[in-house]
Amino acid sequence: MKNSSNPFIKHPILQILQTKCKSLNTLHQTHTQFITTGLILHTYPLSKLLSTILSSTTPTSLSYALTIFNQAHNPTIFIFNTIISSILIHHNHHGQNTHLAFSLYNQILCVKSTKPNSYTYPSLFKACGSNPIWVKHGRALHVHVLKFLDLDQHDQFVQASLISFYSKGGNFGVCRYLFDQISQPDLGLWNCMLSAYNDCGLSMEVLCLFSDMQLKVKANEVSFVALINACADLGAFSQGIWAHLYMVKNNLKVNKFVGTSLIDLYVNCGFLEYARQVFDKMPKKDVFCYNAMIRGFATHGYGRKALDLFENMMLEGLTPDDVTMVVVISACSHVGMVDKGREFFYSMRERYGIKPKVEHYGCLVDLLGRAGRLSEAMEVLHTMPMKPNAVLWRSLLGATRTHGNVDIAEVALDHLVELEPETSGNYVLLSNIYARLNKWEGVKRVRRLMKDHGIDKMPGTSILEIDGVFHEFLTADKTHPQSQEIYLKIDEINRKLHKYGHKARTIEVLFDLEDEDGEDALSYHSERLAIAFALIESESGSPIRIIKNLRVCVDCHDYTKLVSLIYRRDIIVRDRNRFHCFRDGSCSCLDYW
């Protein structure tokens, strides 16, 4: 309804409705004027009255609006759309009023004088995508879109809502099919597709789609949030910093969403100082910005800086959320501040109004386990109000490896075999514990168990980026075009390490190369191949940054510390759990990981 043809746009009663109706009492008075002046009989004024009432969160506003709606004579599709979307936006917490919205939609279908249009469906698709119970209704709605709307003409907002709906269910084939059917997708549709991939961790697809998008439309801040998040997930520093520079050069606003994504990017790529620069320059910081920066300090081993930043956040008057408490307790865990971490956990409900979730219990178990308080960690697992998941039991199992407690390790593995029978890393952890304690019968028993279940050890992989090109290495990998040079470099490194008295800890290669020499097997762990290649190809003195899919083993940790000293190179390794920043023969984790 165009403003130029609408005689009600500047009506004084509508002006009062929009500017002065701040309570139900004033709404009642205005409603009376709508009736006495006859405005209630016209579509546009009635829609404004309904949407204003429904924007109120008072308990009676929904019933009040429905009473007015039910008294309307032959409501138009415009009125139906207004009340459906307003209910779903303002009164559908946890999906309690989705049924009411669909009841109103069914009324549209039953009235001959009304027919759904492109404004009817987006809010309904959003409601269906947010609640698994309503997914099948969302698919039925898609059929109605095909039936009632012109496929070539209906609003691209409907297409975007369809893509978003299917993406929430993980149906990316359908999403891409729908997207590819659109001859000229606008910026909103490109962003919708980028966000769909980004929300489900399909980071490489985000990079490829963004590349296609650049040939068609000009990206905006929403586009770059998805791109930078994907770069952060992949550790793709070159592409990420290009995105940052592009935004600066093209005067795109680094708002709090972009800023948080950039912090995550630089944190995940090991550039903690860049992350802090972005954080410090942000004029308005919300809890998400603080969470990202606190996490950065925590995963890099700067627990005290993380806690200092948390104190700053509280001084700013921001209220911590679930994620804040996860990263704060995690910060305590990484630096061994056990009592402080326990204090945060046990006071979070009373002090901040946050009920502990399984993630918080996971942080507490990790905190206690790393400190060797395994019995206390076991007690937490047995008394927590929800069933412990595999992450919690694996955390406890990892702690038993460090502290050599076979009894608790066997209990943890029993639970893990029940929860994750095909995850090889759980078995390997227990085998390493047995081996460290010279319990070779236990090692053989774990091998038999894996063989009986048909489980193979997950191969270690390491990725590094040089001049914008990614290089991936597997353990004992010889597929790289420069393999011969890499293995010669490893021989050179090993000779230099032997001069420094390095002795390989061969226990942790028992599952790598069973029939080969243990020290040789260690020499060809994936991160060592990556380090050797980086020493060959990257500029002298430049940092080496590696992303590894598994936890760094003890011997590779010792090895990398010495390499950083001998070759005068900073080496930043992001493993499954945290960052290790190796410099001058020491690591930021202080050998506590």
N, C-alpha and C positions, 0 to 999 in steps of 0.2 A: 504494500500500500504506500504509494509515493506521497511524500509530505505535501507537494504542491497541489494535489487533488484532494487532500484531506481537510475538511472544514473544521475538524475538532482539535487540530494540533495545538492551537493557541487559545483554546477555550479556558476561561479563568478558573473553572472548577478543576480542570485537569492540571492546571498550573499549581493549584493548592494541593492536589493529590500528590504531585511529584515533589513538592518542596516542603510541605508542612505536616504531612501525615506520618508522624513518627510513632504513634501508638494506636492500639485498637480503638480507643475512645475517639480519637480524631478521625479514624477511618469510618467509624459508625456514623459520625456527623456528616462526613463527605458522602457516604453511601446514601444517606437521606436526601442530600441535594441531587444526587444522580437520579433518584426516583422522582422527586418533585419536578425536576427540569426535563425529564424524559431522556436524559443521556443514557440511562440503563438499557434503553431499547436499541441502541446503536452499537455496532460491533467493536469499533475501535475504542471508544470510552470504556465499554464493558471489559475488554481485554486488559486495559490499563488498570482498572480497578482490581480485577482478579490477580494479575501479576504482582501488584503492590501488596495485596493482602497475603499472598503466598510467599512473598519475600520475607515476611515476618516469621520468626521461629517460635512464636508463642504457641502453647499447646492447642489453643482453640482456632488458630488461623486457618488450618486446613478444613475443618468442618464448616467454618464460616464461609469460606470460598465455595465449597461444594453446595452449600445451601443457596447461595446466589446463582451459581451455575445451573442448578436443577430448576430454578424458577425462570430461566431464560427460555424465550419462545423461539423454537427453531434455531438453535445456536449454529453459527457458521463454522466451517473448517478452521478458520482463523482463531475462533474462540476455543475450539477443541485443542488445537495445537498449543495455544497459550497455556491452558490449564495442565495439559499433559507434561509439557516441558518444565513448567514451574514446579509441579509436584516432584518430578524426578530430580530436579536441581536442588530444591530446598527441603524436601520432606521425604527423602528416600535413603536415610542412613541405614546401612546394612541390608538394603533391599526390601524394607518392610512395606513399601507402598508401590512396588513394581506391579503387583497384582491389580491395584487400583488403576494405575496408568493403562494397563492392558484392557481393563474393563471399559474404560473410556474409549480406547481404540476400537473395541468391539461395537460400541454404540455408533461410532462413525460408520462402520460397515453395515449397520442395520438401518441407518437413516438414508432414504433414497436421495434426499436433497444434498447430501454431503459425500465427498470422495476424498480419500487421503491425497496429500500432495507432498512435495519434496521437503516441506518443513515438519511433516508428521513423524518421520522415521529416525532422524539422527539421535534424539534423546532416548528413544526406545532401544536402539541398537547399543547405545552406551550402557544402559541399564542391564541389558542381557549379557553383555561382555563382562560386566563387573560381578556377576553372580552365576556360578556354574549351573544352578538349578534352572536358570532361564535360557541356557544356551540353545536348546532345541526350539524355543520360541523365536530366538533370533534368526535361526535358519528358516523358519516359516515366514518371518517378516521379509526375508530376502525374496521369497517367492512372491509375496505381495508387491514388493517393489517392481519386480518384473511384470506383474499383472497390471498395476495401476499407473505406473509412470512410464513415460516415453524413454526408452533406453538411450536414445541419442540426445535427448534434451534435458533430462532431469539434472538437478543441481549437483555440482561436484562435491558439495558438502555431504550429500547422501553417499557418494562413492567413498569419501574419506571415512565416514562412520562405518561403512561396511568393511573397509580394510582394517580399521581399528578393531572392530568386533572379531573378525577372523584371526587377527594377530594375537589377541588375548587367549585364544584357544590353541595357539601354536600352528594354525593352518596357513603356513606361509606360501604354500603352493597356490592356494586359493587367492591369497592377498596379491601375489605377483600376477596371477592371471587377470584379476579384476583391474589391477593397475595397468597392465599392458593393453587392455581393451579400450582404454581412454586415449583418444587421438591426440589431444593436447592438454595433458594434465597441468593444472596451475601450481603455483608455489605451495599452496596448502596441501595438495595431494602428494607432491614430492616429499614434503616434510612429514606427512602422515606415514608414508612408506618408510622413510628413514627412521622415524621414531619406532615403528613396528619392529624393524630389524634390531634397532638399538636396545629396546626394552627386553628382548629375548636373547641378547648376547651374540647376535649374528654380526660380529664386528667387521669381518672382511666384506660381507655383503653391503654394509653401510658404506665402506670406502669405494666399492665398485659403483654403487648406485649414485653416490655423490659425484663421482667422476662423470657419469652419464648426465646428471642433472645440470652440471656446469655448461653443457652445450645447449641447454634449452631455456633455463631461467636463471635469474640471479639469486643466489642464496641469501638468506637473512640470518638473524641471530638463532632462530629455532633450528635451522639447518646445521649451523655450526656446533650447537650443543650436541646433536647426534654424532656429528663427525668427530668432535674432540673426545667424546665419551668412547667412541670406537677406538680411536688412537690410544687412549689411556688403557683400554682393555688389552690391546695388542702390544703395548709398549712401543708404538710407532712414533718415535720422537720427531723424526724429520717431517712427517706429514702433519703431526700435531703442531709443531712450531710454525710450519707454513700457514696453517689455519689461523693461528694467533696473529701472525704478521699481516695476513690478508685482512683480517678484521680491523686491525689498527690502521692500515693504509687506506681502507675504504670507509673509515669513520663509522663502522658498525659498533654498537654499544656493547661494551663488556659488562653486561648486567650480572646480577647475582647468580643466575643460572649458568651463564657462560663462564663466569669467574670460578664457580665451584667445579665445573668440568675441567677448566685449565689447571686448577690446583690438583685434581685427581690425575690429570695427564702428567704433570711434572713430578708428582709423587711417585707414580707408577713407573716412570722412566728413570728414577733415581736423581732427579734434579731438585732436591729439596729446597735449595736456595732460590730457585726460580718460583717454586710454589709459594714460598714466603713473600716474595716480591709481589706476586699477583694478589695474594691475600692482603698485604699491607696497603695496596693501592685501591682496594675496593672501598668506595665511599659508604656503602650500606652493606653490612654483613648480617646474614641471618644464621640460624642454628646449623643449616646445612653447610655453609661456608666454614664455620668453626669445626664441625664434625670432620670435614675433609682435611683440614690442616692438622687437627689433633691426631687423626689417623696417620697422616704423613710422618709426624714426629714419632708416633708409637712404633710404626713398622720399620723405621730407620734406627730404632734403638735409643731415641732421645726422650725417655719417659718423663724426666723432670720438666723439659720444655713443654711437653704435651700437657702436663698438669698445670704449669704456669699459664698456658693459653686457656685452659678450662677455667681457671680463676678469673682471667680477663673477661671471658664470656659471661660469667656470672655477674661481674661488675658492670657489664653493659646492660644488665637487666634481662638477658635472654634466658628462656626456660629450656633446660636440657631435655632431650627426648630419648627414646629407646636407644637410638644409635649412639648418642653422646655417651651413655653409660657403657656401652660395649667398647667404644674406642678408649675411654678413660681407664676402665679396668684392664683392657689389653695393654695399655701403656705401662701400667704397674707390673703386669706379668712379664713384659719384655726386659725389664730392668731389675726384677727381683724385689719389688716393693710390695711384699706379701701383705703386711698388716694394713697398709694404705688401701690396697686393692680390696681386701676383705671389708674394710670400713665403708668404701663406696658401695659395695654390693649390699651389705646388710642395712644400709641407711637410705638406699635409693627410694624405697616405697614411702617412708616417713618424711624424708627431706625433700624429695622432688615429685612425689606422687606417681612414681613409675613402678608398676608391678613387674617383678623379674620374669623374663621369658626364657625359653630354652637357650637362646643365644647368651644371655647373661650368666646362666648356670655353666655354659660352656667356657666362658671366660674365667669363671671362678675355679673350675676344675683345672684349666690350663695353668692358672696362677699358682695353685697349690701343688700341682704335679711338677712343674718346672722347679719349684723350691724343694722337692723331695718329700713333701708332706702327703704321701700317697694314701695312707690310711684315712686321712681327713678328706681327701678328694673322693675316695670310695664312699665315705659316709654321705657326702653331698649327693652322689649319684643314687644312693639307696633311699634318700629321704626327700629328694626334690619332688614337687607336686605333679610333674608331668613325666612321661616315660622318656628316659635318656635316649637320644638318637645316636647314630653311628659316629657323628663328629665328636661327641663327648667321650665315647668309649675309645675312639682312636687317639684322642688327646691324652687319655690316661695311659694307653698302651705306649705311646711315644715317651711319656715321662718315665715309665718303667724301664725303657731301654737305657735312658740316661742314668738311672739310679739302681739298675740291676735287681729289680724285684720280680722274680719269676712267678711267684704265686698270684700276684695281682695281674701280671701280664697274661697268664692263662685264663683268668676270669674275664678280663677285657676281651681277649680273642674269642672266647666262647660266645659272648654277646655279639661281637662283630660278625662272626660266621653266620649267626642267625639273621642279622640285619643286612649284611652285605656279603653273601657267600662267595661272590665272584671277584671281590676286590683283592688283588694280589698283594698290595702294599701292607695289608694287615698281617698276612702270613710272614712276609719278609721281615717285618719289625720283630715279631716273636722269634724268628730264626736267629736274628742278629743278637738278641738277648741271650739265647741259649749258647751261641758261639762265644760271646764275650766271657761267659761263665764256664766255658769248656764243657758244656753239657751236649755232647755230640749226638747222643741218642735223641735228644729233643729236636736237634736240627734235622735229623733223618725223619723223625715223625712228622714234622711240619712239611717236609718235601713230599712225603707219601700222601699227606692230606691234600696238598695242592694237586698232586698227580691224580688222585682219586676223583677230585672235583673238576679236573680238566682245566686248571687255572695256570696261565703263564704269567710271569713277572712283567709288569708294565715297563716298557723301555724308557730309560731316561732320555729326555730331549732338552737341548739348549738352543736358544735363538739369540742372535745378535744382529744389529743393523749397522751397516757401514755404507756411507754415501747414499742413503735412501734405499739400499737393497738389503732384504732380509736373508740371512743364512741360517739354516737349521741343521743341527748335528745330533745324531743318535749315538749312543754308547758304541764304541768300536766301529764307528761309521767310516766307510771307505768310498762312499759314493760322490763326495765333493770333488769337483774338477781339480782342486789343488791338494788332494789328499796326500800325495807324495811329499810336498813341501810341508804340510801340516805335521806329518809323522816325523819328519826330520827335525822340525822345530821342537816337538815334544821330547825327542831324544836329547836335544841341546838343553832344554829346560831341566830334564831329569838329572843330567850331569851336573848342572849348576846347583841343583837342590841337594844332591848327595854331598857336595863340598860344604854345604851349610849343615850337614848332619841329619838331613831329613830321612826318616825311616818310615816306610809305608805301613799303614795299619790295614792289613789285608783281610781282617775279619768281615768287613762290610761288602766284600765282592763275592761272597759265597754263592749268591744267586745270580751273579752277572755272567761269569764265564767259568763254569764248574771245572772244566778239564784243563784250564790254562793256568799259567803262573799268576798268583794273586796280585803281585806288584805290577805286572804287565797289564792285568785287567783294570786296575785302578788308573793306570796311565792313560787309558782310552775312555774314561768317563766323559760324557758329552760336554760338560763345561770346560774340560781341559782341552778338547779339540777346538772349542770356540775361542778359548784364551789364546791358544797357539795361532789360530788363524788371525785373530785380532792383532797380535804382536807382529805378524807378517804384513798385514794389509793396512792397518790404521796408522795415523801419524804418530811419530814418537812423542811420548809425553801426554797424549790425549787419553781421557778416561775410556775404559772398556766396560760396556754395559751388556749384561747377559740376563735373559729370562729363562728360568729352569722350571720344568713341570713337577719335579720331585724335591723333597727336602735335601739340602746339601749334606753329603756324608762327612763324617769327622775327618777322614784323611784329605778329602778335597778341600775342606775348610783350612786345614793346616797348610796344604799345598799352595792355595791361593794367597794366603797371608805371605808366604815366602816369595812367591812370584811378584807380588806388589812391591816388596822390598828390593829384590834383586834387579828388576827391570824398571823401577821407579815409575810405576803406573798405578793409578787409582783403578780398582776393579769393583764394579757394583753388580752384585748378583741378586736378582729377585727370585727367590725360590717359592715353594708352595706356601710357606708360612710368613715370610718377612723379607726385608732387605738386609744384605750384608755389604757394608762399604769397607773394602779392604784398602788400607793405606799404610805404607812404611812398615809392613810386617804385622799389623794388628787389624782387628775387625771391629766395626761399630757395635756389634752384638756383645762384645767383651766375652766371647766364647760361651754365651748363655743363650741357647736357642733351642 
